[in-house]
Each structure stands twice: as structure tokens, then as C-alpha cells.
Amino acid sequence: MTPPAPSSWLTFACALALATFAPSQEGQGQQGQGGEPAPATAQAPAKLAEWPPLAETDKERLLALVGQFRKTDEKLREGAAKQLMAIGDPAMPMLMQQVSDRPDNVNDQLFALFDKMLEPRHAALMARESKKPRVELRRYLVRRLCTFADREMLPVLQATAADKDPQTAFYAQLGALALGHKESLQPVLTYTKTHWKEEVALVSTVLPPARSHEAGAAVFESITKAPAADQMAGLRLVRYLAMKEQQMLLRRYLESPDHTVKREAVNAARVLNGEAPMEDLSVFKAIEMSKDWLKKL
């Protein structure tokens, strides 16, 4: 396919972008790497407005079970986790109270348990708990909330985007971006520029439901005249926000003299065509692969 003339790249991208890029029908729901929508899922259970009460007989037992997380015996810890899961939703308020900002904590064990117990139906309760002052708890809850793609949580995520903890603020911005909040694009791009390795797994999970022509065009527009480092970061987001039909816009980046930009353009092309990215792609390999992709686009 013949790309637009160099002078028309920005015009072309701007023409595709709208004032906002709330996910279109093409971008709604979980999608594959190339933008194909996944099959519809069953209707989610009703959301909880309050945590169910915890039986008095379970309170002391709950604290004793949490204490088992400090044991070195893996079987004891697994047994405690199973019993806490059996208590279920009533246990959550007290379990969250056990999360600590102190070095001596069992946060990892608690968060692994929360991963199994907390679901989208708990979103409103999680949002309420995320206002608590403990950084570790707030960070965890906002990270989970950003994966739910729950439009009712957008005001919560927007408010949390100003959090003093940079990681928590990023999770809020990422979740808002996944819901089509265009003002979150630049903060997400800026943060991932220096924290990509730590956050790539989360980004690749959270952003695809927002994939659309508008979202892809907005990313391309934001990096058209940007420095190479920003182009590199933007192309990483292109993987998960752009549509396959927009891949011709990658040509200028595949021809970039900057090898980091060239590498990320190759990875963006791979993902848009249903292939896995190569995070450790060498300069030599990126040069060779960019030539191949230029022939295909």
C-alpha cells in the first residue's frame, strides 16, 4: 500500500482523530492483538454495595489464618489461603486492614489472595477502600480497578490520577485511558517511557479494549513531531490502541534513523498483525525486520 506523502502524515493522522476517543464499537470489549473482538461474555453479577458482615466466630480465626502467612511452610500458607477464601466476601475488610506499609509485612501473600477473591462486582467497594491512607493497599486496589474496564469507575480513576504515589497515579491514568479518557494518553506515554519493563504486562492487558481508529490516530498524532524517545514510547502504545488498518502509518518509523524507534515500529507492526512483540530485539535484527515490514505495508 502506498503511504501518504511525507508532508501529509500529520494531516492524515489528524483527520482520523476526534475530539475524544471513547472506544468505538470496534474497540469495545476484550480484543486480540490485531483488533479482532472476542466473543461476548455472560452478564456480570450485580455489584456489591456493602461488604457482608463477618461472623464473630470468624474474626479471631481470620487473624490467626493471616498469621500463617508468616510461616515458611508453604502448605500451611496454602491451607490458610483456602480457608480465608472459604470465608469469602465478609473477610475482605479485615484482610485489607492487614496490608501494611511497614517492611515487615505479608502483603505479597494478601495480594495473591485478593487476586482470587476480588472481582468487578466489588469495584465500588474497592474504590471506597482505595481512599485509605496506606500506600500499598491503595496502589494494589487502583491497579486492580484499572483492569476492570468499568466506566462507572472513570471518575474514581480520574481523581486518583493526582495521587502522590507515582505508581498509583499511573495505574489510574492507564485505567482512564482504557476507558477513552484522552487526557490520560500523555501521562501514560511519559510513565511507560521509563517503566516499560515493569508495566508492559499490565499495559498489554488493560489497553486493548480501547483499540479504535480514533485512539490509534491520537497516539500517532502525539508522536509525529516528538523526540525519538517519545516516538519509541508512543509506538509501544500503538501496539494496543491502533487498528490494523492504520499500520501504513508505521512506515515513517520503520525508516527512522533512530534504532530504538525502528525496533518499536517493528514490534507495533508485529502486534497489529497478530504476532508477539520481541522486547529484546537487537539493533541488527530490527534493521533487517524493518526492511521486511516495509515491503508488507
C-alpha positions in Angstrom: 0.0 0.0 0.0 1.4 3.4 -1.0 1.7 5.7 2.1 0.7 9.4 2.1 3.4 11.9 1.1 5.6 12.9 4.0 4.0 16.4 4.2 0.6 14.8 4.7 1.4 12.5 7.6 0.1 14.8 10.3 -2.9 15.8 8.3 -3.7 12.2 7.7 -3.5 11.3 11.4 -5.4 14.4 12.5 -8.2 13.5 10.1 -8.7 10.2 11.8 -8.7 11.7 15.3 -11.8 13.0 17.0 -12.0 15.4 19.9 -12.2 12.4 22.2 -11.6 8.8 21.5 -14.1 6.9 23.6 -13.9 3.3 22.4 -15.9 2.7 19.3 -17.8 -0.5 18.5 -14.6 -1.8 17.0 -12.8 -1.1 20.3 -15.4 -2.3 22.8 -14.8 -5.5 24.8 -11.7 -7.5 25.0 -9.8 -7.8 21.7 -7.0 -9.8 20.3 -3.6 -8.4 19.2 -4.8 -7.3 15.8 -8.0 -5.7 17.0 -10.4 -8.7 16.5 -13.3 -8.6 19.1 -13.5 -11.6 21.4 -16.8 -13.5 21.8 -19.4 -11.9 24.1 -19.3 -13.0 27.7 -22.1 -13.7 30.1 -23.6 -10.8 32.1 -21.6 -9.9 35.1 -23.0 -10.5 38.6 -24.6 -7.5 40.4 -22.2 -5.2 42.1 -22.0 -5.2 45.9 -22.9 -2.0 47.8 -21.6 -3.2 51.1 -19.4 -6.0 52.4 -21.4 -8.8 54.0 -20.9 -8.9 57.8 -18.3 -11.1 59.2 -19.4 -13.6 61.8 -18.0 -13.0 65.3 -16.7 -16.6 65.4 -14.6 -15.9 62.2 -12.9 -12.7 63.4 -10.2 -14.4 65.7 -9.9 -17.3 63.2 -9.2 -14.8 60.4 -6.4 -13.1 62.2 -4.9 -16.5 63.1 -5.0 -17.6 59.5 -3.3 -14.3 58.3 -0.6 -15.1 60.9 0.0 -18.4 59.0 1.3 -16.3 56.0 4.4 -15.6 58.1 5.2 -19.3 58.3 7.9 -20.7 56.0 5.9 -23.9 55.5 4.2 -23.5 52.1 1.5 -26.0 52.9 0.5 -24.0 56.0 0.2 -20.8 53.9 -1.8 -22.5 51.2 -4.1 -24.0 53.8 -4.7 -20.6 55.3 -5.4 -19.1 51.9 -8.0 -21.7 51.2 -9.8 -21.2 54.5 -9.8 -17.4 54.0 -11.3 -17.9 50.5 -14.0 -20.1 52.1 -14.9 -17.2 54.4 -15.3 -15.1 51.3 -16.5 -11.5 50.9 -17.1 -10.9 54.7 -13.4 -11.4 55.3 -12.3 -8.6 52.9 -12.5 -5.5 55.2 -10.4 -7.2 57.9 -8.0 -8.7 55.4 -7.4 -5.2 53.9 -6.6 -3.9 57.3 -3.7 -6.3 57.4 -2.0 -4.7 54.5 0.9 -2.6 55.8 3.4 0.0 54.5 6.0 -1.4 57.0 8.8 -3.5 55.7 7.7 -6.4 57.9 4.5 -7.4 56.2 2.6 -10.2 54.4 1.4 -8.0 51.6 2.5 -10.4 48.8 0.5 -13.2 50.3 -2.5 -11.0 50.9 -2.4 -9.6 47.3 -2.2 -13.1 45.9 -5.3 -13.9 47.9 -7.1 -10.7 46.8 -6.3 -11.6 43.1 -8.5 -14.6 43.6 -11.2 -13.0 45.7 -11.8 -9.5 44.2 -13.9 -9.3 41.1 -15.5 -6.5 39.0 -18.7 -6.8 41.2 -16.5 -5.5 44.1 -15.4 -2.4 42.2 -17.4 0.2 44.1 -16.2 -1.2 47.5 -12.6 -1.3 46.2 -12.9 2.3 45.2 -14.0 3.2 48.7 -11.2 1.2 50.3 -8.7 2.9 47.9 -9.2 6.2 49.7 -7.5 4.7 52.8 -4.0 6.3 53.6 -1.9 3.1 53.2 0.1 3.4 50.0 0.5 -0.3 49.4 -3.2 -1.0 49.7 -4.2 2.0 47.6 -1.7 1.0 44.9 -2.9 -2.5 44.7 -6.6 -1.6 44.6 -6.2 1.0 41.9 -4.1 -1.4 39.8 -6.9 -4.0 40.0 -9.6 -1.4 39.3 -7.8 -0.3 36.1 -8.1 -3.9 34.7 -11.9 -4.0 35.1 -12.7 -1.6 32.2 -15.7 -0.3 34.4 -16.9 3.0 33.0 -18.5 3.8 36.4 -15.0 3.8 37.9 -13.8 6.6 35.5 -14.4 9.4 38.0 -12.5 7.4 40.7 -9.6 6.8 38.3 -9.5 10.5 37.2 -9.4 11.6 40.8 -6.7 9.1 41.7 -4.6 10.3 38.8 -3.4 13.1 41.1 -2.2 10.6 43.7 1.2 11.5 45.3 2.5 7.9 44.7 3.7 7.9 41.0 2.8 4.2 40.5 -0.7 4.6 41.8 -1.2 7.7 39.7 0.0 5.7 36.6 -2.4 2.9 37.3 -5.3 5.4 37.5 -4.2 7.1 34.2 -3.9 3.7 32.5 -7.4 2.7 33.5 -8.8 6.0 32.4 -7.0 5.8 29.1 -8.5 2.3 28.6 -11.9 4.0 29.1 -11.3 6.5 26.4 -10.1 9.5 28.5 -7.8 11.2 26.0 -6.1 13.4 28.6 -4.5 10.3 30.1 -2.6 9.5 26.9 0.4 11.7 27.6 0.8 10.8 31.2 0.7 7.1 30.3 3.2 7.6 27.5 5.6 9.6 29.8 5.5 7.0 32.6 5.9 4.0 30.4 8.9 5.6 28.7 11.0 4.8 31.7 9.0 1.9 33.3 8.1 -0.2 30.3 9.6 -3.5 31.5 7.8 -3.3 34.8 4.4 -2.4 33.3 4.3 -4.0 29.8 2.3 -7.0 31.0 -0.3 -4.7 32.6 -0.5 -2.3 29.6 -0.9 -5.2 27.2 -3.9 -6.4 29.3 -5.6 -3.1 30.0 -5.4 -1.1 26.8 -6.7 -3.5 24.0 -10.4 -3.0 24.9 -9.9 0.7 23.9 -8.5 -0.2 20.5 -10.1 2.0 17.8 -9.2 4.2 14.8 -9.6 7.3 17.0 -7.4 6.0 19.7 -4.7 4.9 17.3 -4.8 8.2 15.4 -4.5 10.1 18.7 -1.3 8.2 19.6 0.2 8.7 16.1 -0.6 12.4 16.2 1.0 12.8 19.6 4.4 11.5 18.4 4.5 12.9 14.9 6.9 15.7 15.8 8.1 14.3 19.1 11.7 13.4 20.1 12.8 9.8 19.4 12.4 8.7 23.0 8.7 9.8 22.9 8.2 8.2 19.5 9.6 5.0 20.9 7.2 5.1 23.9 4.2 6.1 21.7 4.8 3.2 19.3 4.6 0.8 22.3 1.1 2.1 22.9 0.2 1.9 19.2 0.5 -1.9 19.6 -2.6 -1.9 21.8 -4.6 1.1 20.7 -4.3 1.3 16.9 -6.2 -0.7 14.4 -4.6 -2.9 11.8 -5.8 -0.7 9.0 -3.6 2.1 10.4 -0.4 0.2 10.1 0.7 2.1 7.0 1.4 5.0 9.4 4.3 2.9 10.8 6.3 3.3 7.6 8.0 6.5 8.6 9.1 5.0 11.9 10.3 1.8 10.2 12.6 4.1 8.1 13.7 6.1 11.2 17.5 6.6 11.6 17.0 6.0 15.4 17.3 2.3 16.0 15.1 2.3 19.2 12.3 3.9 17.1 12.8 1.4 14.3 12.7 -1.5 16.9 9.4 -0.3 18.4 7.9 0.2 14.9 8.7 -3.4 14.1 7.1 -4.6 17.3 4.0 -2.5 16.7 3.7 -4.0 13.2 4.1 -7.5 14.7 1.3 -7.0 17.3 -1.1 -5.4 14.8 -0.6 -8.5 12.7 -1.3 -10.9 15.5 2.4 -11.7 16.3 4.0 -11.4 19.7 6.4 -8.4 20.3 10.1 -9.0 20.7 11.1 -6.9 23.7 14.8 -7.7 23.4 15.0 -7.2 19.7 18.6 -6.4 18.7 19.6 -3.4 16.6 20.8 -5.7 13.7 17.6 -7.8 13.8 15.4 -4.6 13.9 17.1 -3.2 10.8 16.6 -6.4 8.9 13.0 -6.9 10.1 12.1 -3.2 9.3 13.0 -3.8 5.7 10.7 -6.8 5.5 7.8 -4.9 7.1 8.3 -2.0 4.7 7.6 -4.5 1.9 4.5 -5.7 3.5 2.8 -2.4 4.5 
